Structure formats: C-alpha cells, structure tokens
C-alpha cells in the first residue's frame, strides 16, 4: 500500500458528479480529504489517496479522462 497526495480541480460541469466517491468505490482507494473549496462555478480538493499503486494510477487516469485536472500535491497542508 502506498499513499499519495493529489489536488483535483473540477470544471463547473463536473461539480455535481460524485467523482471522489467513485474513486473510492470503483478503484478501492481509501480517500482522506485534506482540504476542499467548492463553489457554484469551480471546485478543488486536496486528497490523500491510499491503496495499491496501480489502483491509484488507474483512479487518477480515470479522473483525468473525465475532465478533472489532477496535480501531485507536494506542499504541506
């Protein structure tokens, strides 16, 4: 098991989609929400993802394919 911090930035059209829920359920990744800010027009969240490295990579690839911007988050929270 590995842990990775990422920042997800959501476009307006995805704000009502359960992206974080799907990451946990479909890819069996444990998610810890460290920070988040969601408004009517935009949103972002900093997550700690824990799981098998391939599962995390697959989850990130899926989120990116849906239109979510995914950045590795290095700065301390």
Jmol script that loads the backbone (N, CA, C; Angstrom):
load data "model"
ATOM      1  N   UNK A   1       0.847  -1.191   0.000  1.00  0.00           N
ATOM      2  CA  UNK A   1       0.000   0.000   0.000  1.00  0.00           C
ATOM      3  C   UNK A   1       0.885   1.244   0.000  1.00  0.00           C
ATOM      4  N   UNK A   2       0.448   2.193  -0.796  1.00  0.00           N
ATOM      5  CA  UNK A   2       1.155   3.464  -0.874  1.00  0.00           C
ATOM      6  C   UNK A   2       0.169   4.595  -0.596  1.00  0.00           C
ATOM      7  N   UNK A   3       0.720   5.750  -0.261  1.00  0.00           N
ATOM      8  CA  UNK A   3      -0.084   6.962  -0.070  1.00  0.00           C
ATOM      9  C   UNK A   3       0.430   8.007  -1.040  1.00  0.00           C
ATOM     10  N   UNK A   4      -0.504   8.778  -1.585  1.00  0.00           N
ATOM     11  CA  UNK A   4      -0.137   9.847  -2.499  1.00  0.00           C
ATOM     12  C   UNK A   4      -1.085  11.014  -2.293  1.00  0.00           C
ATOM     13  N   UNK A   5      -0.528  12.229  -2.237  1.00  0.00           N
ATOM     14  CA  UNK A   5      -1.367  13.421  -2.154  1.00  0.00           C
ATOM     15  C   UNK A   5      -1.548  14.008  -3.540  1.00  0.00           C
ATOM     16  N   UNK A   6      -2.781  14.344  -3.858  1.00  0.00           N
ATOM     17  CA  UNK A   6      -3.099  14.950  -5.146  1.00  0.00           C
ATOM     18  C   UNK A   6      -4.063  16.104  -4.930  1.00  0.00           C
ATOM     19  N   UNK A   7      -4.052  17.017  -5.875  1.00  0.00           N
ATOM     20  CA  UNK A   7      -5.031  18.106  -5.889  1.00  0.00           C
ATOM     21  C   UNK A   7      -5.886  17.918  -7.123  1.00  0.00           C
ATOM     22  N   UNK A   8      -7.189  17.839  -6.913  1.00  0.00           N
ATOM     23  CA  UNK A   8      -8.143  17.722  -8.011  1.00  0.00           C
ATOM     24  C   UNK A   8      -8.799  19.079  -8.229  1.00  0.00           C
ATOM     25  N   UNK A   9      -8.849  19.507  -9.467  1.00  0.00           N
ATOM     26  CA  UNK A   9      -9.535  20.750  -9.824  1.00  0.00           C
ATOM     27  C   UNK A   9     -10.669  20.371 -10.769  1.00  0.00           C
ATOM     28  N   UNK A  10     -11.881  20.737 -10.369  1.00  0.00           N
ATOM     29  CA  UNK A  10     -13.082  20.325 -11.083  1.00  0.00           C
ATOM     30  C   UNK A  10     -13.632  21.467 -11.933  1.00  0.00           C
ATOM     31  N   UNK A  11     -13.920  21.199 -13.207  1.00  0.00           N
ATOM     32  CA  UNK A  11     -14.626  22.204 -14.002  1.00  0.00           C
ATOM     33  C   UNK A  11     -16.093  22.270 -13.555  1.00  0.00           C
ATOM     34  N   UNK A  12     -16.738  23.356 -13.874  1.00  0.00           N
ATOM     35  CA  UNK A  12     -18.110  23.591 -13.424  1.00  0.00           C
ATOM     36  C   UNK A  12     -19.054  22.446 -13.770  1.00  0.00           C
ATOM     37  N   UNK A  13     -18.903  21.867 -14.958  1.00  0.00           N
ATOM     38  CA  UNK A  13     -19.837  20.823 -15.387  1.00  0.00           C
ATOM     39  C   UNK A  13     -19.696  19.516 -14.602  1.00  0.00           C
ATOM     40  N   UNK A  14     -18.627  19.363 -13.825  1.00  0.00           N
ATOM     41  CA  UNK A  14     -18.445  18.137 -13.035  1.00  0.00           C
ATOM     42  C   UNK A  14     -18.707  18.324 -11.544  1.00  0.00           C
ATOM     43  N   UNK A  15     -19.084  19.515 -11.133  1.00  0.00           N
ATOM     44  CA  UNK A  15     -19.230  19.788  -9.697  1.00  0.00           C
ATOM     45  C   UNK A  15     -20.298  18.937  -9.021  1.00  0.00           C
ATOM     46  N   UNK A  16     -21.298  18.512  -9.743  1.00  0.00           N
ATOM     47  CA  UNK A  16     -22.361  17.718  -9.133  1.00  0.00           C
ATOM     48  C   UNK A  16     -22.162  16.215  -9.331  1.00  0.00           C
ATOM     49  N   UNK A  17     -21.054  15.832  -9.973  1.00  0.00           N
ATOM     50  CA  UNK A  17     -20.730  14.417 -10.180  1.00  0.00           C
ATOM     51  C   UNK A  17     -20.008  13.871  -8.942  1.00  0.00           C
ATOM     52  N   UNK A  18     -20.281  12.638  -8.556  1.00  0.00           N
ATOM     53  CA  UNK A  18     -19.650  12.054  -7.360  1.00  0.00           C
ATOM     54  C   UNK A  18     -18.256  11.483  -7.661  1.00  0.00           C
ATOM     55  N   UNK A  19     -17.367  12.319  -8.167  1.00  0.00           N
ATOM     56  CA  UNK A  19     -16.051  11.874  -8.613  1.00  0.00           C
ATOM     57  C   UNK A  19     -15.258  11.236  -7.469  1.00  0.00           C
ATOM     58  N   UNK A  20     -15.189  11.880  -6.324  1.00  0.00           N
ATOM     59  CA  UNK A  20     -14.395  11.362  -5.202  1.00  0.00           C
ATOM     60  C   UNK A  20     -14.982  10.049  -4.701  1.00  0.00           C
ATOM     61  N   UNK A  21     -16.281   9.958  -4.623  1.00  0.00           N
ATOM     62  CA  UNK A  21     -16.935   8.711  -4.216  1.00  0.00           C
ATOM     63  C   UNK A  21     -16.569   7.575  -5.166  1.00  0.00           C
ATOM     64  N   UNK A  22     -16.645   7.844  -6.462  1.00  0.00           N
ATOM     65  CA  UNK A  22     -16.337   6.815  -7.458  1.00  0.00           C
ATOM     66  C   UNK A  22     -14.882   6.369  -7.350  1.00  0.00           C
ATOM     67  N   UNK A  23     -13.964   7.307  -7.090  1.00  0.00           N
ATOM     68  CA  UNK A  23     -12.558   6.928  -6.919  1.00  0.00           C
ATOM     69  C   UNK A  23     -12.410   5.878  -5.824  1.00  0.00           C
ATOM     70  N   UNK A  24     -13.096   6.080  -4.725  1.00  0.00           N
ATOM     71  CA  UNK A  24     -13.006   5.130  -3.614  1.00  0.00           C
ATOM     72  C   UNK A  24     -13.683   3.810  -3.909  1.00  0.00           C
ATOM     73  N   UNK A  25     -14.864   3.855  -4.493  1.00  0.00           N
ATOM     74  CA  UNK A  25     -15.645   2.641  -4.725  1.00  0.00           C
ATOM     75  C   UNK A  25     -15.130   1.813  -5.895  1.00  0.00           C
ATOM     76  N   UNK A  26     -14.903   2.436  -7.022  1.00  0.00           N
ATOM     77  CA  UNK A  26     -14.525   1.708  -8.238  1.00  0.00           C
ATOM     78  C   UNK A  26     -13.078   1.239  -8.224  1.00  0.00           C
ATOM     79  N   UNK A  27     -12.217   2.013  -7.574  1.00  0.00           N
ATOM     80  CA  UNK A  27     -10.787   1.712  -7.632  1.00  0.00           C
ATOM     81  C   UNK A  27     -10.239   1.219  -6.295  1.00  0.00           C
ATOM     82  N   UNK A  28     -11.097   1.080  -5.313  1.00  0.00           N
ATOM     83  CA  UNK A  28     -10.722   0.588  -3.984  1.00  0.00           C
ATOM     84  C   UNK A  28      -9.548   1.380  -3.405  1.00  0.00           C
ATOM     85  N   UNK A  29      -9.682   2.686  -3.478  1.00  0.00           N
ATOM     86  CA  UNK A  29      -8.695   3.605  -2.933  1.00  0.00           C
ATOM     87  C   UNK A  29      -9.315   4.253  -1.699  1.00  0.00           C
ATOM     88  N   UNK A  30      -8.557   4.272  -0.600  1.00  0.00           N
ATOM     89  CA  UNK A  30      -9.012   4.959   0.615  1.00  0.00           C
ATOM     90  C   UNK A  30      -8.687   6.438   0.439  1.00  0.00           C
ATOM     91  N   UNK A  31      -9.687   7.278   0.676  1.00  0.00           N
ATOM     92  CA  UNK A  31      -9.538   8.712   0.430  1.00  0.00           C
ATOM     93  C   UNK A  31      -9.680   9.487   1.729  1.00  0.00           C
ATOM     94  N   UNK A  32      -8.704  10.347   1.973  1.00  0.00           N
ATOM     95  CA  UNK A  32      -8.756  11.286   3.083  1.00  0.00           C
ATOM     96  C   UNK A  32      -8.786  12.678   2.471  1.00  0.00           C
ATOM     97  N   UNK A  33      -9.881  13.406   2.688  1.00  0.00           N
ATOM     98  CA  UNK A  33      -9.994  14.766   2.157  1.00  0.00           C
ATOM     99  C   UNK A  33      -9.279  15.702   3.119  1.00  0.00           C
ATOM    100  N   UNK A  34      -8.192  16.313   2.641  1.00  0.00           N
ATOM    101  CA  UNK A  34      -7.378  17.182   3.483  1.00  0.00           C
ATOM    102  C   UNK A  34      -7.840  18.635   3.429  1.00  0.00           C
ATOM    103  N   UNK A  35      -8.248  19.081   2.244  1.00  0.00           N
ATOM    104  CA  UNK A  35      -8.765  20.432   2.047  1.00  0.00           C
ATOM    105  C   UNK A  35      -9.695  20.409   0.854  1.00  0.00           C
ATOM    106  N   UNK A  36     -10.638  21.345   0.837  1.00  0.00           N
ATOM    107  CA  UNK A  36     -11.522  21.452  -0.318  1.00  0.00           C
ATOM    108  C   UNK A  36     -12.185  22.818  -0.330  1.00  0.00           C
ATOM    109  N   UNK A  37     -12.505  23.261  -1.518  1.00  0.00           N
ATOM    110  CA  UNK A  37     -13.256  24.500  -1.699  1.00  0.00           C
ATOM    111  C   UNK A  37     -14.109  24.319  -2.947  1.00  0.00           C
ATOM    112  N   UNK A  38     -15.405  24.332  -2.760  1.00  0.00           N
ATOM    113  CA  UNK A  38     -16.344  24.124  -3.860  1.00  0.00           C
ATOM    114  C   UNK A  38     -17.313  25.297  -3.894  1.00  0.00           C
ATOM    115  N   UNK A  39     -17.499  25.866  -5.072  1.00  0.00           N
ATOM    116  CA  UNK A  39     -18.498  26.924  -5.248  1.00  0.00           C
ATOM    117  C   UNK A  39     -19.384  26.526  -6.427  1.00  0.00           C
ATOM    118  N   UNK A  40     -20.272  27.396  -6.830  1.00  0.00           N
ATOM    119  CA  UNK A  40     -21.162  27.087  -7.947  1.00  0.00           C
ATOM    120  C   UNK A  40     -20.424  27.017  -9.277  1.00  0.00           C
ATOM    121  N   UNK A  41     -19.279  27.686  -9.374  1.00  0.00           N
ATOM    122  CA  UNK A  41     -18.599  27.769 -10.666  1.00  0.00           C
ATOM    123  C   UNK A  41     -17.299  26.980 -10.760  1.00  0.00           C
ATOM    124  N   UNK A  42     -16.740  26.565  -9.628  1.00  0.00           N
ATOM    125  CA  UNK A  42     -15.480  25.823  -9.666  1.00  0.00           C
ATOM    126  C   UNK A  42     -15.284  25.088  -8.350  1.00  0.00           C
ATOM    127  N   UNK A  43     -14.313  24.194  -8.360  1.00  0.00           N
ATOM    128  CA  UNK A  43     -14.021  23.475  -7.133  1.00  0.00           C
ATOM    129  C   UNK A  43     -12.666  22.808  -7.183  1.00  0.00           C
ATOM    130  N   UNK A  44     -12.083  22.606  -6.016  1.00  0.00           N
ATOM    131  CA  UNK A  44     -10.833  21.877  -5.908  1.00  0.00           C
ATOM    132  C   UNK A  44     -10.824  21.127  -4.583  1.00  0.00           C
ATOM    133  N   UNK A  45     -10.023  20.092  -4.527  1.00  0.00           N
ATOM    134  CA  UNK A  45      -9.838  19.369  -3.275  1.00  0.00           C
ATOM    135  C   UNK A  45      -8.444  18.764  -3.253  1.00  0.00           C
ATOM    136  N   UNK A  46      -7.863  18.732  -2.068  1.00  0.00           N
ATOM    137  CA  UNK A  46      -6.583  18.076  -1.850  1.00  0.00           C
ATOM    138  C   UNK A  46      -6.895  16.778  -1.129  1.00  0.00           C
ATOM    139  N   UNK A  47      -6.468  15.677  -1.721  1.00  0.00           N
ATOM    140  CA  UNK A  47      -6.773  14.352  -1.191  1.00  0.00           C
ATOM    141  C   UNK A  47      -5.499  13.589  -0.897  1.00  0.00           C
ATOM    142  N   UNK A  48      -5.581  12.727   0.106  1.00  0.00           N
ATOM    143  CA  UNK A  48      -4.563  11.714   0.303  1.00  0.00           C
ATOM    144  C   UNK A  48      -5.190  10.401  -0.144  1.00  0.00           C
ATOM    145  N   UNK A  49      -4.584   9.767  -1.142  1.00  0.00           N
ATOM    146  CA  UNK A  49      -5.078   8.505  -1.668  1.00  0.00           C
ATOM    147  C   UNK A  49      -4.194   7.390  -1.127  1.00  0.00           C
ATOM    148  N   UNK A  50      -4.822   6.327  -0.627  1.00  0.00           N
ATOM    149  CA  UNK A  50      -4.076   5.193  -0.109  1.00  0.00           C
ATOM    150  C   UNK A  50      -4.597   3.920  -0.750  1.00  0.00           C
ATOM    151  N   UNK A  51      -3.689   3.106  -1.235  1.00  0.00           N
ATOM    152  CA  UNK A  51      -4.076   1.851  -1.859  1.00  0.00           C
ATOM    153  C   UNK A  51      -2.929   1.264  -2.636  1.00  0.00           C
ATOM    154  N   UNK A  52      -3.243   0.292  -3.472  1.00  0.00           N
ATOM    155  CA  UNK A  52      -2.231  -0.283  -4.348  1.00  0.00           C
ATOM    156  C   UNK A  52      -1.831   0.767  -5.379  1.00  0.00           C
ATOM    157  N   UNK A  53      -0.559   0.812  -5.714  1.00  0.00           N
ATOM    158  CA  UNK A  53      -0.069   1.845  -6.633  1.00  0.00           C
ATOM    159  C   UNK A  53      -0.818   1.824  -7.965  1.00  0.00           C
ATOM    160  N   UNK A  54      -1.066   0.646  -8.511  1.00  0.00           N
ATOM    161  CA  UNK A  54      -1.801   0.549  -9.780  1.00  0.00           C
ATOM    162  C   UNK A  54      -3.219   1.086  -9.635  1.00  0.00           C
ATOM    163  N   UNK A  55      -3.874   0.805  -8.514  1.00  0.00           N
ATOM    164  CA  UNK A  55      -5.231   1.302  -8.294  1.00  0.00           C
ATOM    165  C   UNK A  55      -5.245   2.829  -8.244  1.00  0.00           C
ATOM    166  N   UNK A  56      -4.261   3.414  -7.575  1.00  0.00           N
ATOM    167  CA  UNK A  56      -4.182   4.879  -7.512  1.00  0.00           C
ATOM    168  C   UNK A  56      -3.923   5.444  -8.900  1.00  0.00           C
ATOM    169  N   UNK A  57      -2.992   4.848  -9.637  1.00  0.00           N
ATOM    170  CA  UNK A  57      -2.715   5.315 -11.005  1.00  0.00           C
ATOM    171  C   UNK A  57      -3.960   5.212 -11.886  1.00  0.00           C
ATOM    172  N   UNK A  58      -4.682   4.102 -11.765  1.00  0.00           N
ATOM    173  CA  UNK A  58      -5.908   3.917 -12.560  1.00  0.00           C
ATOM    174  C   UNK A  58      -6.973   4.941 -12.166  1.00  0.00           C
ATOM    175  N   UNK A  59      -7.098   5.213 -10.875  1.00  0.00           N
ATOM    176  CA  UNK A  59      -8.078   6.195 -10.402  1.00  0.00           C
ATOM    177  C   UNK A  59      -7.759   7.581 -10.942  1.00  0.00           C
ATOM    178  N   UNK A  60      -6.486   7.957 -10.913  1.00  0.00           N
ATOM    179  CA  UNK A  60      -6.069   9.260 -11.423  1.00  0.00           C
ATOM    180  C   UNK A  60      -6.315   9.339 -12.929  1.00  0.00           C
ATOM    181  N   UNK A  61      -5.995   8.279 -13.636  1.00  0.00           N
ATOM    182  CA  UNK A  61      -6.217   8.262 -15.087  1.00  0.00           C
ATOM    183  C   UNK A  61      -7.700   8.396 -15.403  1.00  0.00           C
ATOM    184  N   UNK A  62      -8.552   7.723 -14.635  1.00  0.00           N
ATOM    185  CA  UNK A  62      -9.993   7.819 -14.857  1.00  0.00           C
ATOM    186  C   UNK A  62     -10.482   9.246 -14.614  1.00  0.00           C
ATOM    187  N   UNK A  63     -10.045   9.860 -13.489  1.00  0.00           N
ATOM    188  CA  UNK A  63     -10.483  11.225 -13.173  1.00  0.00           C
ATOM    189  C   UNK A  63     -10.047  12.189 -14.276  1.00  0.00           C
ATOM    190  N   UNK A  64      -8.828  12.025 -14.748  1.00  0.00           N
ATOM    191  CA  UNK A  64      -8.316  12.877 -15.818  1.00  0.00           C
ATOM    192  C   UNK A  64      -9.145  12.696 -17.091  1.00  0.00           C
ATOM    193  N   UNK A  65      -9.501  11.462 -17.387  1.00  0.00           N
ATOM    194  CA  UNK A  65     -10.298  11.198 -18.591  1.00  0.00           C
ATOM    195  C   UNK A  65     -11.693  11.820 -18.503  1.00  0.00           C
ATOM    196  N   UNK A  66     -12.189  12.040 -17.297  1.00  0.00           N
ATOM    197  CA  UNK A  66     -13.495  12.681 -17.099  1.00  0.00           C
ATOM    198  C   UNK A  66     -13.419  14.200 -17.202  1.00  0.00           C
ATOM    199  N   UNK A  67     -12.194  14.766 -17.202  1.00  0.00           N
ATOM    200  CA  UNK A  67     -12.037  16.209 -17.310  1.00  0.00           C
ATOM    201  C   UNK A  67     -11.564  16.879 -16.040  1.00  0.00           C
ATOM    202  N   UNK A  68     -11.200  16.089 -15.038  1.00  0.00           N
ATOM    203  CA  UNK A  68     -10.675  16.637 -13.788  1.00  0.00           C
ATOM    204  C   UNK A  68      -9.176  16.861 -13.953  1.00  0.00           C
ATOM    205  N   UNK A  69      -8.703  18.016 -13.543  1.00  0.00           N
ATOM    206  CA  UNK A  69      -7.259  18.266 -13.539  1.00  0.00           C
ATOM    207  C   UNK A  69      -6.691  17.652 -12.263  1.00  0.00           C
ATOM    208  N   UNK A  70      -5.647  16.852 -12.406  1.00  0.00           N
ATOM    209  CA  UNK A  70      -5.030  16.177 -11.258  1.00  0.00           C
ATOM    210  C   UNK A  70      -3.564  16.591 -11.191  1.00  0.00           C
ATOM    211  N   UNK A  71      -3.188  17.190 -10.065  1.00  0.00           N
ATOM    212  CA  UNK A  71      -1.797  17.610  -9.838  1.00  0.00           C
ATOM    213  C   UNK A  71      -1.278  16.907  -8.594  1.00  0.00           C
ATOM    214  N   UNK A  72      -0.006  16.512  -8.642  1.00  0.00           N
ATOM    215  CA  UNK A  72       0.632  15.980  -7.440  1.00  0.00           C
ATOM    216  C   UNK A  72       0.791  17.143  -6.477  1.00  0.00           C
ATOM    217  N   UNK A  73       0.420  16.902  -5.244  1.00  0.00           N
ATOM    218  CA  UNK A  73       0.443  17.966  -4.239  1.00  0.00           C
ATOM    219  C   UNK A  73       1.608  17.708  -3.295  1.00  0.00           C
ATOM    220  N   UNK A  74       2.621  18.566  -3.341  1.00  0.00           N
ATOM    221  CA  UNK A  74       3.820  18.397  -2.540  1.00  0.00           C
ATOM    222  C   UNK A  74       3.857  19.279  -1.307  1.00  0.00           C
ATOM    223  N   UNK A  75       3.176  20.396  -1.352  1.00  0.00           N
ATOM    224  CA  UNK A  75       3.266  21.372  -0.256  1.00  0.00           C
ATOM    225  C   UNK A  75       2.588  20.838   1.000  1.00  0.00           C
ATOM    226  N   UNK A  76       3.141  21.182   2.166  1.00  0.00           N
ATOM    227  CA  UNK A  76       2.475  20.766   3.407  1.00  0.00           C
ATOM    228  C   UNK A  76       1.113  21.401   3.539  1.00  0.00           C
ATOM    229  N   UNK A  77       0.209  20.690   4.130  1.00  0.00           N
ATOM    230  CA  UNK A  77      -1.168  21.147   4.286  1.00  0.00           C
ATOM    231  C   UNK A  77      -1.286  21.927   5.586  1.00  0.00           C
TER     232      UNK A  77
END
end "model"
wireframe off; spacefill off
backbone 0.3
color backbone group
